[in-house]
Amino acid sequence: MVRVIMGPKGTGKSKLMVDLINSAVDNEHGYVVAIAHNSKLNFKIHYSIRVVDTSEYIIPNYDTLKGFLYGLYASNYDITHVFIESLNKLVPTAGNSDVEPFLDWLEAFSQQSGIKYTVSISEDASLASEGVRKYFYQPEA
């Protein structure tokens, strides 16, 4: 399962991500990982969540990010949920045309690995393609 939280800066994406990450501590049966391009999340989320600060790594494209996620999975088969904060800061891309194929790959990898993924993207949601919109986060009623 892949969920996308998308909106411009200042619309509450990070707060929602922090809330979802912290609630995952109680709801997930395995390990929860948060990937961010800085360590700000360390101070806002539960201490049991593993935070990976990617500012220490060079991730120039989605192929490298895929390898990073494969490695994360290979190192711990007990991961049940991965949160990716600010995808467009994590992988510097010229446009968002490659976001949809990455999310489709992530969905397939999610089905294969059993890991849920929640991804935030700091862009106007109205600019998202239908292929990205199908992953939009829908709060449970």
N, C-alpha and C positions, 0 to 999 in steps of 0.2 A: 504494500500500500504506500502510495506517495501522496502527500498533501502539500499544497503550495499556499503560502501566505504572501500576498503581493500588494504593494501599495507604495506611494512615494514616502520619502523620509518624513518622519514626524507623525505618522498615522497610527502608531501603536503596535506595529509589527513586533518589535523587540519585547515589549511588555507581554504580548500574547505568547510569544515564543517562550519567555521565561516561565509564564504560568503553565504552559503545556509541558515544558521540561520538568518543572517541579511536580506536577501532578503525575508524570510518568513514573516517578519514584514509587508511588503507591500502587500504580496500575499495571506496571510491567513485571513480568516474571523473570526477566534477565537483566543484563547490563544496559544502561542508557548512556549514550555518548553525544556530546555536543561539539560540533565543529564550528569554529569562528575564526575570523581573520585577526582577532585581537583577544586579549585575556579579560575583557570587561565582564564577561559572563561568570567568571570565577567568583565574583563577589555577590552575584544575584541568585545563584542556583544552589540547590542542595549539595552538600559536600560529597555525597556518594556518586554524583554524576561525573564522569570522566570528560574533562574539557580538553579539546585538542586545539591549540593555537596555531593556525596555519601561517601566521606571519613569519614563523621560523622556517618555513618551507617555500620552495618555488613551485607554484602550481600554475603554469602558463596557459593551460588549456583543459578542455573537458576530458581528453584522453588521459592526461596525468591525474586528474581527479578520480577517474574511474580506477586507475591503478592504485591510488591511495585508498579508495574504498574497498577494493579487493584485498589489499594488505591488512586493512583494519579487520575485515571479516576473517581472514586467514589466521590472524593472531588471536582471535577470541570468538569462537562459535556460539557463545552465550549472549551476544549482543542482540537485543530485541528491538531497539529503536535508536535511530540516529537523527539528530537535529542538525541541520545545516543553516547557520545564520548568515544572511546576506550573501547569497550565491554570487551575485554580480561583483562583490568585493573580493570574494575568494578566488574567482577565476576571471581575470580581466579579459573581456571579450569585446570586440568592436561593435557588436549589435546583439540582439537577442534571437537571431535566427537559429543559433545552435543550442538554445535552451530547450526547445521542444524535443529534439532528438536525444538530448541528455536525459530529460525527464522520462522519455519512453524507455531508454536503456535502464534507468534507475527503477522503473516499475517492473521491468523484466527481472532485474537482479533482485528486487524485493521479493518477487514470487519464488525465485530460486533459493534465496538465502533465508527467507522467513523474517527478514528485518523490515520494520516500518521506517519510512523516511518522512520527515517534515522539513520543508525547505522554505526559507523566506527570501524574497527578491524585492529589492528597493527600486521599483519602477511603477509607473502608473498602470494599474490593473486593466484599464480600458485599452491599453496598447497590446495586451496579451493576445496571442493567436488562440484559436479554438482548441488546438492541441495542448496548449498550456492551461487554458481555462478548465479543461476536464479534470485537472488535478487540484483545482482551487479547494481550499479548506472550507468545509461546511460544519459549523458548530453543531454538536448534538443537541437535539431539542429536549 
